[in-house]
Amino acid sequence: MPVRKSPANRADKKRANAIVTSEARELVVVGSSAGGVTALSVLVNTINPDFSAPIVLAQHLDPQRASNLGTILERRSKLPIITVGEGRTPLEGGKIYVVPANRHVSIKDTHLQLDRDSEERPIPSVDRLLSSASKAYGEHLIAVILTGSGSDGAAGAVDVKEAGGVVIIQNPQTAPYPSMPLSLPPTAVDHVVEIEQIGPLLSDLVKGVTLIPERVDDPLRDMLTYVTRQTNMDFRNYKPSTILRRISRRMAIIHATTLRDYDEYLHSHPDEISDLVKAFLINVTGFFRDKEAFEFLRESVLADLIEQGRQNGRVLRLWSAGCSTGEEAYSLGILLADIMGQELSEWNIKIFATDLDDEAVSFARRGLYPSKLLADLPDDYLDRYFERIDHGYRISKSLRQIVIFGTQDLSRGIPFPRMDMVVCRNLLIYLKPDLQQDILDLFAYSLHQTHGFLFLGKAETARPTKASFELINKKWKIYRCTSGPMTLPFHGSDTARAEWRSITRKFEVADKPQQAEISHFNLEATPLRRINEVVFRYLPIGIVIIDRSYHIVTVNSTARRLLGIREVAIDQDFLHTVRGLPYSEVRGAIDNAFREHTTITHSEVEVDNETVGTGRFINLSVMPAHLDEGSPELAIITIVDATEVVLAKRRLETAQEEQAKTLAELGASNTRLGAMNKELQEANEELQTANEELMLTQEELQATNEEFEATNEELQATNEELETNNEELQATNEELQTTNDELTARTSELQELARQLSEADDKLRTTVERFPFCIMVAKGPELLVEKYNAQYALLFGDRDPRGKPIEEVFSGDDVPEFVQLAKDCFQSGVTSTSKRMSAHVPDHEVKGSEFIHTFVPTFNAENKVDGVIIYTENVVERESGEDV
């Protein structure tokens, strides 16, 4: 929405930090599948004639038929429609280019080019189109994914995002076929928009704005400071050019004209802050990205770590910082599983994966990925470490259990201690040098105890200090930590520094243990463990006692069962050992119990299914405990199994929800069907401009409507057939509309010809029946009787000579001559007349009769003789004046 300008804003606009309209250098690529014709029609109809960028449309259609998509869209579009043909087609602004239904298309040097890579007729690949366009247009590319089935477009959208472009998807909740929009990783999507709003959004993005970085330092710094206070995410150290490019896109969408206008908009519209933060974050990754680098890790780095781990109790701890949607963390897990084989279950392996984006972390935790993103993985990896699901794969349960995901801001967060390896690829390039060094110091703190490895991206320009790291591989930026800070490095205010120091005291104790405190703690822990053995073991509720640093002092068997603790776990961090509980809630409860000295209770807490194997719910209480003066603070955590109560309640709620959902789905189905009928009516009204089109289309629309109703009834019975049948029906109806029109017209013509032929045949039959002589038709070289008139029928009596040669039908002395004359006529194709003959029909001899036979050849469509018509007249009766 437009921003109100104050006098101060108008003054700012006159200064050098004003913006100017950018040149139209953008490209829009649109991909769709099932039901896409309707969506594309709405989209092109909402784009104004002054749209300055070229638009390329690719839709999955039957490659065996010629596509009429261009013809269909011409009726709705305000821009020229061009169907891509052979050769190189230059992309021109303000035009819409339609990709053929049976060819792959790529974009090279601002030209469209049909690819010839096989003799088959393929369905156009949206992934290939987007990937090639991202290389040609980079950050000036806008990708749009509309309704469709499958996952085509997911891998291409990742390439667009990595190149700095914009990705828009049709709202999956209202898309007829949401599979294609939903297959994109959430971190690759910039805007989720209703189909009617995509056109205006594209117009805003294409118009865009350009900021002058050297003139906007003050308002930019004020804006980023405000965002930092509101989100706890600090973007002030990011590169200004990167930040300004993403801000300019948001400004174009809300029609802000200066940075100060946009800053005011942020203060008055809090929801815009989350959209801006999402635009700042770049989460592009992939499985085994840079395969050579991971191969080096496998052969050199991980081999050393595994050998070192065997000497340290079979423990490995890895950290993927900036994990995005989790592919990198899972890649490390796959490598370890592949190297260790069956030995993996004997190890205590933890891969900590953190990222600033909550949505990306949630996506990664599910471990669900579309097939297109796994295309480069070896087949044996897919078979061993993934589970096949609809339109994609899921990471196997054994690997999901060793990867721990969490949200963390590296500029503020606490590093994990005693790490064997830290992976942070292509993240530091977006930060200023000061923040880069701070984060490298955090990594040194995590790695110095184990002399672990640091794996940076090959595009990183930051260089760890030689005092803390030694270079292992220059090409892939792999380092080994040689030393590091004994205390947690932190750069901030004195108050914040004190707070972090108190939180990280447990890490310092691990580096520099104080014997007096440990001895005192052991004195207190010994009787507690004895109590656990005697009493806690037989309690029906779980008991865990922890200290102020979250370390487990004792835990009984019930707690182990309910929380899925399979290790000894004594002296381990409770929050990281028990992975099935919601980390933030449990930690908050423990901190509140220690701080407020009161009991904190959380009811019906769900334990992660992947941790204990089945869904479980518990009631968790945290009670502070202080044995005596001078002893450490402890907390008693009680766990009560509430699974049966919760499941019973949820079963009742589920039954009620399913009933309501069924009614809602029926209503939605009726609404959707009504909407489809309305669209068909609108299309019918548009086709009234041509009377001929109207007559042909009305029958097609009626048939389509009946097919939709029949299909909907079938789809309600079988969900598995819903997607296939509806997609086939939709694509077939849309593609065959023109063909059916032509067939209907030809059918009408054939019906008229058939009527005329029938009338002619009737006239001919009537005429023949009235002839005063006999007529017979013989066909083929053997002159088999095919037809004869009523006069001949009188001679045949009850016999039916059809199908017999004429020499078997007639009798008498003149039959050989009669037959010879007929065959001569067939061979020569010349009409001839016989002399008087006494040939007659057997068993029906007409005494005293003589006949004159006239032989007339018949011709087929190729003008070749195919038979003979025999005209027979009784000359005796004619001369005597009698009727035949």
Protein Blocks (a to p, Z undefined) as FASTA:
>chain_A
ZZdddfklmmmmmmmkbccddddfbccdddddehklmmmmmmmmmpcfklcbdcdddddd
dfkbccfklmmmmmmpcbdcddddehjddddehiacdddfkbccddeehiacdddfbfbd
cdddfklmmmmmmmmnmmmbccdddededjehjlmmmmmmmnopacddddfklgmblmlm
mmpcfklpfbdcdfklmmmmmmmmmnopcddfklmmmmmmmmmmmmmmmnopafklpcfk
lmmmmmmmmmmmnopabfklmmmmmmmmmklmmmmmmmmpccdddehihjllmmmmmmmm
mmmmmmmmmmnopaacdddehklnommmmmmmmmmmmmnmmmlmmpccddddddfblklm
mmmmnopacfklmmmpcfklmmmmcccdehiacddfklmmmpccddddfklmccdehifb
dcdehklmmpcfklmmmmmmmmmmmmmmnopacdddfkbcbdcdfklpccfblklopacd
fbdcfbdcddddfklmmmmmmmmmmmmmmmmccfklmmmmmmmmmmmmmmmmmmmmmpcb
dcddddfkopafbdcfklmmmnopabfopoiafklmmmmbcfklmmmmmmmmmmnopacd
dehiacdfklnopacddddddddddfbghiacddddddddfklmmmmmmmmmmmmmmmmm
mmmmmmmmmmmmmmmmmmmmmmmmmmmmpmklmmmmmmmmmmmmmmmmmmmmmmmmpmkl
mmmmmmmmmmmmmmmmmmmmmmmmmmmmmmmmmmmmmmmmmmmmmmmmmpcbdcdddedj
kopafbdcfklmmmnomacfehiafklmpgcjklmmmmmmmmmmmmnopacdddddfbdc
ehiacehiacdddddddddfkopafbdcdddddfklmmnopaZZ
